[in-house]
Amino acid sequence: MDESTQKLLENAKLTPQQMETTKNVFEKAELTESILCDLEVDLAYILLKDAGLPISICIKVLEAIKNRDPDPDGLCTLSGEAATVAEKLYWVKAVIATLACVTAPVVIIGYFHESGYDANVNDRTEQWLVTFLPGVIYFIILQVILGYLAMEFSTGTTLERSHGIDHKETMEKQLTNAGVVGALIATVVVAALQADSPTDDPGSLISQWVMVNLSIALCFSVSSTILSSLCMLYMEPLSGLAYTNFVSTMALYFGEPVASMLICLFVTLQAMILWVWASYGAPIGLLITVTVSFLIIRALVSVQNMMGWKNPAIDAKTRAEREKIYPREEFDNLILRASQVSNEVQPKNPAPGVGSINVDTQEK
C-alpha cells in the first residue's frame, strides 16, 4: 500500500479492527487514494461497497477523501533553458509542416503573381481549377487535422489533471476563452472579407487565394464561438454523474473550439502574407513569409511539447485507468447504479423549485 493511501486511511479515524479489514480489502481490490480521489462521490461509494467494505467504513473513507489536505503546489524557480527544452523531433516535424503547408504555397502563389500569371486566371474555367478545387481539398485536409487536434486537447488535459480540481470549472474557463478569442478573430476576418481586393484585378490568383484563406478562417472562427456557446449551454445545468456522462460522450466538441481557434489563426496568417505580398511586392512578401513561418514553427513546437508533457503527480496506474474506454452499455449501467444510490440518500421532499416535469402532461 502506498504512502498516500495509508495516510488516507489514517485520516478516516478507523478502529484498529476496521483499519485491518480496510487494508486487506484495499490490497485485494488494488484500490488506491489516487483512484478514489478521481471519482465522483457516488462512484467511489459503489467501488468501496463492491470491494466488500461495510457501509460504516465506506462513509468514513469518503469523509477522509472529502477532507483531505490539498497537495502542495510543488512550485520552484527554474531557468527557461533548464526547464523548457523541446525534443529535436518536435522541431523537425514543425519545420516540415510549416514548409509544406505555409511557406511553399505562399511562395509559389507569390512567384506566379510576380511572373504575370495572374493575367491569365480571369478565365472562369481556370479559376475553378486553381482556386476552387485546391481550396476544397485544403479545407478537407484542415477538417481532418481539426478532428485529431480536438481529441488531443480534450483528452490530454483530462488525463493529466491534478487530483481534486474542479473539472467542470476548468472546462468552463477553456470554453469561454476559446469562444471569446474566436469571436474576436471572426470580426477581423469579416472585415477583411469585405475589404477591397489587394490587387486591381479581383480575379487574380493571389487575390483569389486571399479570399480562399479568409473564407476558411471565417468557418473555423465562427465554429469555435458556436461550439463554445453550445457546450456551455448544455453543460451548465449538469453536475456529478450527468456531467461525467455528457463530457465523455461529447469529448470531441469540448476540444474543437480551441483547435478551431488555432487553425483559424493559421489560415488568417496565410491570408495576411498573401495580402502583403500583393500590396507591397516580393521583398516585403518574402520577409513576412520568413517571420510568420518562424512564428508558426515556434507555435507548433510549443503545442507538441505541451501535448507530450506528463503530470509527475499522476502515477502510471491512474493514467491507465483514465485512458481506459468502457463500452457504452457498461458505462451507462455504472451511471445508473450510482444514480440509484444517490437517490436513496437524498431527501424525499425536494427543495422549493426542484422537481420533475411530466413530459406527457406538458404536451397535452
MARLUM-526554 format. One line per 10 residues: their letters; for each residue y, x, z negated of C-alpha. Coordinates in nm, 2 decimals. Layout:
N
a	Y X Z  ...
end
This chain:
364
mdestqklle	0.00 0.00 0.00  0.34 0.14 0.10  0.62 0.20 -0.14  0.84 -0.08 -0.02  0.56 -0.34 -0.06  0.48 -0.20 -0.41  0.84 -0.24 -0.51  0.85 -0.60 -0.37  0.55 -0.70 -0.59  0.71 -0.53 -0.89
nakltpqqme	1.02 -0.74 -0.84  0.81 -1.06 -0.82  0.76 -1.03 -1.20  0.38 -1.10 -1.18  0.15 -1.08 -1.48  -0.10 -0.78 -1.47  -0.38 -1.01 -1.36  -0.16 -1.17 -1.09  -0.05 -0.82 -0.98  -0.41 -0.71 -0.93
ttknvfekae	-0.50 -1.02 -0.74  -0.20 -0.99 -0.52  -0.26 -0.63 -0.44  -0.61 -0.70 -0.34  -0.51 -0.98 -0.11  -0.22 -0.78 0.05  -0.46 -0.49 0.12  -0.73 -0.71 0.26  -0.49 -0.91 0.48  -0.28 -0.60 0.57
ltesilcdle	0.04 -0.76 0.45  0.35 -0.55 0.41  0.70 -0.60 0.29  0.84 -0.54 0.64  0.62 -0.81 0.80  0.71 -1.08 0.54  1.08 -1.00 0.55  1.09 -1.06 0.93  0.95 -1.41 0.89  1.12 -1.74 0.81
vdlayillkd	1.05 -1.85 0.46  0.82 -2.13 0.58  0.62 -1.90 0.80  0.59 -1.64 0.52  0.47 -1.90 0.28  0.19 -2.01 0.52  0.09 -1.64 0.57  0.07 -1.58 0.20  -0.12 -1.91 0.14  -0.37 -1.84 0.42
aglpisicik	-0.43 -1.50 0.28  -0.57 -1.67 -0.03  -0.28 -1.64 -0.28  -0.22 -1.93 -0.53  0.10 -2.13 -0.48  0.25 -2.00 -0.81  0.22 -1.64 -0.68  0.34 -1.73 -0.34  0.66 -1.87 -0.49  0.72 -1.56 -0.69
vleaiknrdp	0.67 -1.33 -0.39  0.91 -1.54 -0.18  1.17 -1.53 -0.46  1.14 -1.15 -0.47  1.19 -1.14 -0.09  1.50 -1.35 -0.12  1.65 -1.15 -0.40  1.55 -0.80 -0.27  1.82 -0.53 -0.26  1.96 -0.46 0.09
dpdglctlsg	1.86 -0.14 0.24  2.11 0.15 0.22  2.30 0.19 0.54  2.20 0.55 0.57  2.52 0.65 0.74  2.61 1.01 0.77  2.86 1.21 0.97  2.71 1.37 1.28  2.88 1.55 1.57  2.87 1.40 1.91
eaatvaekly	2.69 1.70 2.05  2.41 1.69 1.79  2.36 1.31 1.78  2.42 1.17 2.13  2.21 1.37 2.37  2.06 1.17 2.66  1.74 1.27 2.83  1.77 1.45 3.16  1.56 1.19 3.33  1.83 0.93 3.24
wvkaviatla	2.09 1.14 3.43  1.86 1.18 3.73  1.80 0.80 3.75  2.17 0.72 3.71  2.27 0.97 3.98  2.02 0.84 4.23  2.10 0.48 4.16  2.47 0.53 4.19  2.45 0.74 4.51  2.22 0.48 4.67
cvtapvviig	2.40 0.16 4.56  2.76 0.27 4.53  2.87 0.60 4.68  2.67 0.59 5.01  2.75 0.23 5.10  3.13 0.26 5.05  3.15 0.59 5.22  2.96 0.45 5.52  3.18 0.15 5.54  3.49 0.37 5.50
yfhesgydan	3.37 0.60 5.77  3.33 0.31 6.02  3.67 0.19 5.92  3.83 0.53 5.99  3.64 0.57 6.32  3.78 0.24 6.46  3.46 0.05 6.45  3.64 -0.24 6.28  3.80 -0.33 6.61  3.45 -0.44 6.74
vndrteqwlv	3.35 -0.65 6.44  3.56 -0.95 6.55  3.26 -1.08 6.75  3.12 -1.36 6.53  2.76 -1.27 6.62  2.81 -0.91 6.50  2.98 -1.03 6.18  2.66 -1.22 6.09  2.46 -0.90 6.13  2.69 -0.66 5.95
tflpgviyfi	2.82 -0.88 5.67  2.63 -1.20 5.60  2.27 -1.07 5.64  2.32 -0.75 5.44  2.53 -0.94 5.19  2.25 -1.19 5.12  1.99 -0.91 5.09  2.23 -0.73 4.85  2.27 -1.04 4.64  1.89 -1.10 4.62
ilqvilgyla	1.84 -0.74 4.50  2.10 -0.79 4.23  1.93 -1.11 4.12  1.60 -0.91 4.07  1.78 -0.65 3.87  1.95 -0.92 3.67  1.61 -1.06 3.56  1.49 -0.72 3.44  1.81 -0.64 3.25  1.84 -0.98 3.09
mefstgttle	1.49 -0.95 2.93  1.56 -0.59 2.82  1.88 -0.69 2.65  1.73 -1.00 2.49  1.41 -0.84 2.36  1.54 -0.49 2.29  1.80 -0.60 2.04  1.54 -0.83 1.87  1.27 -0.57 1.84  1.49 -0.31 1.69
rshgidhket	1.68 -0.54 1.45  1.71 -0.43 1.08  1.54 -0.62 0.80  1.75 -0.90 0.65  2.01 -0.95 0.93  2.11 -1.30 1.04  1.97 -1.31 1.39  2.15 -1.63 1.48  2.48 -1.49 1.38  2.42 -1.18 1.58
mekqltnagv	2.33 -1.38 1.89  2.64 -1.59 1.85  2.86 -1.28 1.85  2.69 -1.14 2.15  2.72 -1.46 2.35  3.08 -1.50 2.25  3.17 -1.15 2.36  2.99 -1.18 2.69  3.14 -1.53 2.76  3.49 -1.41 2.69
vgaliatvvv	3.47 -1.10 2.90  3.30 -1.29 3.18  3.59 -1.54 3.18  3.85 -1.27 3.19  3.68 -1.09 3.48  3.65 -1.42 3.67  4.03 -1.47 3.66  4.07 -1.12 3.82  3.81 -1.19 4.08  3.95 -1.53 4.17
aalqadsptd	4.30 -1.38 4.21  4.16 -1.10 4.43  3.97 -1.35 4.65  4.29 -1.55 4.71  4.50 -1.24 4.78  4.58 -1.11 5.13  4.33 -0.91 5.33  4.36 -0.53 5.26  4.39 -0.48 5.64  4.59 -0.65 5.91
dpgslisqwv	4.27 -0.79 6.05  4.07 -1.01 5.80  3.77 -0.98 6.03  3.74 -0.60 6.00  3.43 -0.46 5.85  3.60 -0.32 5.54  3.79 -0.64 5.47  3.47 -0.84 5.51  3.28 -0.63 5.26  3.56 -0.65 5.01
mvnlsialcf	3.51 -1.03 5.02  3.13 -0.99 5.00  3.16 -0.79 4.68  3.42 -1.03 4.53  3.21 -1.33 4.62  2.91 -1.18 4.44  3.12 -1.08 4.14  3.25 -1.44 4.11  2.90 -1.57 4.09  2.80 -1.33 3.81
svsstilssl	3.12 -1.37 3.61  3.10 -1.75 3.61  2.73 -1.74 3.54  2.80 -1.52 3.23  3.05 -1.76 3.09  2.85 -2.08 3.17  2.52 -1.95 3.02  2.70 -1.82 2.71  2.85 -2.16 2.65  2.52 -2.35 2.71
cmlymeplsg	2.32 -2.12 2.48  2.58 -2.16 2.21  2.59 -2.54 2.26  2.21 -2.59 2.21  2.17 -2.31 1.95  2.44 -2.42 1.71  2.27 -2.72 1.56  1.94 -2.54 1.52  1.81 -2.33 1.23  1.49 -2.19 1.09
laytnfvstm	1.18 -2.27 1.29  1.36 -2.48 1.55  1.59 -2.18 1.62  1.29 -1.94 1.64  1.12 -2.17 1.89  1.43 -2.21 2.10  1.51 -1.84 2.12  1.15 -1.74 2.20  1.14 -2.00 2.48  1.48 -1.93 2.63
alyfgepvas	1.49 -1.55 2.58  1.59 -1.48 2.94  1.91 -1.70 2.90  2.02 -1.51 2.59  2.01 -1.17 2.77  2.15 -1.29 3.10  2.52 -1.33 3.00  2.55 -0.96 2.91  2.35 -0.85 3.22  2.56 -1.07 3.45
mliclfvtlq	2.88 -0.93 3.30  2.77 -0.57 3.37  2.66 -0.65 3.73  2.99 -0.83 3.79  3.18 -0.52 3.68  2.97 -0.31 3.91  3.04 -0.51 4.22  3.40 -0.56 4.13  3.44 -0.18 4.12  3.29 -0.16 4.46
amilwvwasy	3.53 -0.41 4.60  3.82 -0.22 4.44  3.70 0.11 4.60  3.70 -0.05 4.95  4.03 -0.22 4.89  4.20 0.11 4.80  4.03 0.28 5.10  4.15 0.01 5.34  4.51 0.02 5.19  4.57 0.39 5.14
gapigllitv	4.33 0.58 5.37  4.03 0.81 5.34  4.18 1.08 5.10  4.26 0.83 4.82  3.95 0.63 4.91  3.72 0.93 4.86  3.90 1.02 4.54  3.84 0.68 4.38  3.48 0.68 4.51  3.41 1.00 4.32
tvsfliiral	3.58 0.89 4.00  3.42 0.54 4.00  3.08 0.69 4.09  3.10 0.92 3.78  3.21 0.62 3.57  2.90 0.42 3.68  2.67 0.72 3.63  2.80 0.76 3.28  2.76 0.39 3.20  2.40 0.39 3.34
vsvqnmmgwk	2.31 0.69 3.12  2.46 0.52 2.82  2.27 0.20 2.88  1.94 0.38 2.93  2.00 0.59 2.61  2.07 0.28 2.40  1.77 0.09 2.55  1.54 0.38 2.46  1.66 0.41 2.10  1.41 0.32 1.83
npaidaktra	1.52 0.20 1.49  1.38 0.45 1.23  1.38 0.19 0.96  1.12 -0.02 1.16  0.76 0.12 1.14  0.53 0.11 1.44  0.32 -0.17 1.29  0.62 -0.40 1.25  0.74 -0.32 1.60  0.39 -0.40 1.74
erekiypree	0.40 -0.74 1.56  0.74 -0.82 1.71  0.62 -0.73 2.06  0.31 -0.95 2.03  0.32 -1.25 2.25  0.14 -1.56 2.12  0.00 -1.83 2.36  0.25 -2.12 2.36  0.00 -2.36 2.21  -0.08 -2.13 1.93
fdnlilrasq	0.28 -2.07 1.86  0.37 -2.44 1.86  0.08 -2.51 1.62  0.22 -2.25 1.38  0.57 -2.40 1.40  0.42 -2.75 1.34  0.23 -2.63 1.03  0.54 -2.46 0.90  0.75 -2.77 0.96  0.50 -2.99 0.77
vsnevqpknp	0.51 -2.75 0.47  0.89 -2.76 0.49  0.90 -3.14 0.49  0.67 -3.15 0.18  0.92 -2.96 -0.03  1.24 -3.13 0.10  1.39 -3.43 -0.09  1.27 -3.77 0.03  1.62 -3.91 0.02  1.83 -3.72 0.27
apgvgsinvd	2.20 -3.64 0.21  2.45 -3.89 0.35  2.49 -3.85 0.72  2.15 -3.69 0.76  1.86 -3.88 0.91  1.67 -3.95 1.23  1.76 -4.17 1.52  1.51 -4.41 1.68  1.54 -4.35 2.05  1.37 -4.67 2.14
tqek	1.62 -4.87 1.93  1.92 -4.68 2.08  1.81 -4.76 2.43  1.77 -5.13 2.35
end
